[in-house]
């Protein structure tokens, strides 16, 4: 049971970190007309939170190795 939980935490952690980095660097285009391109401006707090939660789950998954 501990091995399954460890693997699940590691996979979820890698997924959250990957998604956070992807959403941090990929711009979202709200309107794309021929001469004009308008980009949506949003704060990156959700991306930073995803990366932080991913790192926490990775640390939690690695903590099961110690037990």
C-alpha positions in Angstrom: 0.0 0.0 0.0 2.8 2.4 0.8 4.5 1.7 -2.5 1.3 2.6 -4.4 0.8 5.8 -2.5 4.5 6.7 -3.1 4.2 6.2 -6.8 0.9 8.1 -7.0 2.4 11.1 -5.1 5.5 11.1 -7.4 3.4 11.0 -10.6 1.0 13.7 -9.4 3.9 15.9 -8.3 5.6 15.6 -11.6 2.3 16.4 -13.4 1.6 19.4 -11.3 5.1 20.8 -11.7 5.0 20.2 -15.5 1.6 21.8 -15.8 2.7 24.8 -13.7 5.8 25.4 -15.9 3.8 25.0 -19.1 1.1 27.5 -18.0 3.8 29.9 -16.8 5.5 30.1 -20.2 2.7 29.6 -22.7 0.9 32.9 -23.5 -2.9 32.8 -24.0 -4.2 34.7 -27.0 -7.6 36.3 -26.4 -8.1 38.0 -29.8 -6.1 37.4 -32.9 -7.1 39.6 -35.8 -5.0 40.2 -39.0 -3.0 43.4 -37.9 -3.9 43.3 -34.2 -3.0 40.6 -31.6 -4.3 41.1 -28.1 -2.9 38.9 -25.3 -4.7 38.2 -22.1 -2.8 39.5 -19.1 -3.2 37.4 -16.0 -1.1 37.0 -12.9 1.1 34.0 -12.6 0.1 33.1 -9.0 -1.8 30.0 -10.2 1.3 28.8 -12.0 3.5 29.4 -9.0 0.9 27.6 -6.8 0.8 24.6 -9.1 4.6 24.4 -9.0 4.7 24.7 -5.2 2.0 22.0 -4.7 3.8 19.8 -7.1 7.1 20.2 -5.2 5.2 19.4 -1.9 3.8 16.2 -3.3 7.2 15.2 -4.7 8.7 15.7 -1.2 5.8 13.7 0.3 6.4 10.9 -2.2 10.1 10.9 -1.5 9.4 10.8 2.3 7.8 7.4 2.0 11.2 6.1 0.8 12.7 6.9 4.2 10.1 4.9 6.1 
